[in-house]
Amino acid sequence: MNVKLFVKDECPRCPAAKRACEGLERVEIFDVASVEGLAEASFYSVLSTPTVLVVDSIGTEVACWRGEAPDRSALTSILAS
């Protein structure tokens, strides 16, 4: 499974989401202010930051936190399953 983290610089909740994802394997960070980040956000219908998505090997969403930072233990639990 992979983690996709969508952030933007002026987001007050994004630092907490970054900390929750820190040190995890297979984390991709997308800045929605960039063309690439906005394209990826559009593909996954991301409308708020921070958004953390857990996707399987074919890109299907397994879990998500939209507009909030995930609980680190919940995130690691999902990744361990």
C-alpha positions in Angstrom: 0.0 0.0 0.0 1.0 3.6 -0.6 0.3 6.8 1.2 -0.5 10.0 -0.7 -0.3 13.2 1.3 -1.7 16.4 -0.3 -0.6 19.7 1.3 -0.2 23.3 0.6 2.2 25.8 2.2 -0.4 28.1 3.9 -2.4 25.2 5.4 -2.4 25.3 9.2 -3.2 21.6 9.6 -0.6 20.3 7.1 2.4 20.2 9.5 0.4 17.7 11.7 -0.4 15.5 8.7 3.3 15.6 7.6 4.3 14.5 11.2 1.8 11.6 11.1 3.3 10.4 7.8 6.9 11.0 8.7 9.1 7.9 8.5 6.5 5.7 6.8 7.5 3.8 3.7 6.0 4.6 0.4 4.8 8.1 1.2 4.3 10.5 -1.8 3.8 14.2 -0.9 1.9 16.4 -3.4 1.8 20.1 -3.2 -1.6 21.1 -4.6 -0.1 24.5 -5.6 2.0 22.7 -8.3 0.7 21.4 -11.6 1.6 17.8 -10.8 0.1 18.0 -7.3 -3.1 19.6 -8.6 -3.4 16.9 -11.3 -3.0 14.1 -8.7 -5.5 15.8 -6.4 -8.0 16.1 -9.2 -7.6 12.4 -10.0 -8.5 11.5 -6.4 -11.1 14.2 -5.9 -9.1 15.9 -3.2 -10.7 19.3 -2.3 -9.1 20.1 1.0 -5.7 20.0 2.7 -4.3 18.2 4.3 -5.6 15.0 2.7 -4.0 11.6 3.4 -5.0 8.7 1.2 -4.0 5.1 1.6 -4.2 3.4 -1.8 -3.5 -0.2 -2.8 -1.2 -1.4 -5.6 -3.7 -0.5 -8.3 -4.6 2.9 -6.9 -7.9 2.1 -5.2 -8.5 4.1 -2.1 -8.4 2.0 1.1 -8.6 4.8 3.7 -8.6 8.5 3.8 -8.5 11.6 6.0 -9.7 14.7 4.2 -9.2 18.1 5.8 -7.5 16.6 8.9 -4.4 14.9 10.0 -4.7 11.2 10.6 -4.0 9.6 13.9 -0.5 8.0 13.5 -1.6 4.7 15.1 -4.7 4.4 12.9 -2.5 5.0 9.8 0.1 2.5 10.8 -2.5 -0.1 11.6 -4.1 0.2 8.2 -0.7 0.0 6.5 0.1 -3.2 8.5 -3.0 -5.0 7.4 
